[in-house]
Amino acid sequence: MEASTVGSAWTDLENARTVDTYFEMLRAELAGEVLNKSQFNRNLQEAIGRSMGAIEFKHANISAVLHQLRSFYINGYKPRSNVQKSLRLEVERRLRVDSEVEALMLKAVDEPVNMPGVDFLLRQSVAPVIEMTDRIYHRQAVKHDFVQLEASKRELGLAGELAVINFEKARLRRAGMANLANEVEHISVTQGDGLGFDILSFDSTGAERLIEVKTTRRAESWPFVATRNEVSLSTEVPEKFHLYRVFGFGKSTPGLFTLPGSLEESCSLVPRDFDAYPA
């Protein structure tokens, strides 16, 4: 690494080269190719003279910009804040003009769901902490809101709900509560949407557990859309409400983390839409 780059601000050229590398990796990931992130990093070190750690942090900064733009980002680079303005502008420009990556993102969000793939138990983990200092709503020009697009895919949501039902029944049976496992109900199917939860299950004491399921093919840091009904229910009965986040759906080891209680306490909520009537 050249000593002149240590501690110095990144130039527009360095940012552009780094964004080029990131989008090359993103394109490969979306296309289902095997990624060697270390080799991409080494190539970029040789090109711009920055350290491996500095490049990794910059890639995480790029993920943060794409995260805020409601766009796909590389699963292995968790969003990191404190983004340089010139880097943000370069990411926004690249997202506008890169039609190949845009097409791959649209294809990924429309990928058919393999319904037989729900016959597995989810790998449970702790909820991630997303390092995002700017959580307020900003007006931003985006061609596609991929978070909302994926959330609207009913087939994906249903598959995630079925996987959670399997998970809950197995959890209760392991706890010696086979009778309650048989009582787990798929509320969104038997009664319909709009109640603020998808599945009625039970905890270890036999008390009701109201489960809202959010499913994504992306990583655990991918944001989800919470409705007013869901937030309201979670604050009304926090002792019963649980949000189950299914992530990496379609992968060999899809994951799950849970957020019990009020979503106002467990999440940073960013309001985006309102029901409006002429006054």
ABEGO torsion letter per residue (X at the ends): XBAAABGBBBBAAAAAAAAAAAAAAAAAAAAGBBBBAAAAAAAAAAAAGBBAAAAAAAAAAAAAAAAAAGBBBBAABBBBBGBBAAAAAAAAAAAAABAAAAAAAAAAAABBBBAAAABBBBBBBBBBBBBBABABBBBBBBABBAAAAAAABAAAAAAAAAAAAAAAAAAAAAAGBAAAAAABBBAAAAAEBGAGBABBBBBAAGBBBBBBBBBBABBAABBBBBBAAAAAAAAABAAABBBBBBBGBGBABBBBBBBBEBAAAABBBBBABBBBBBX
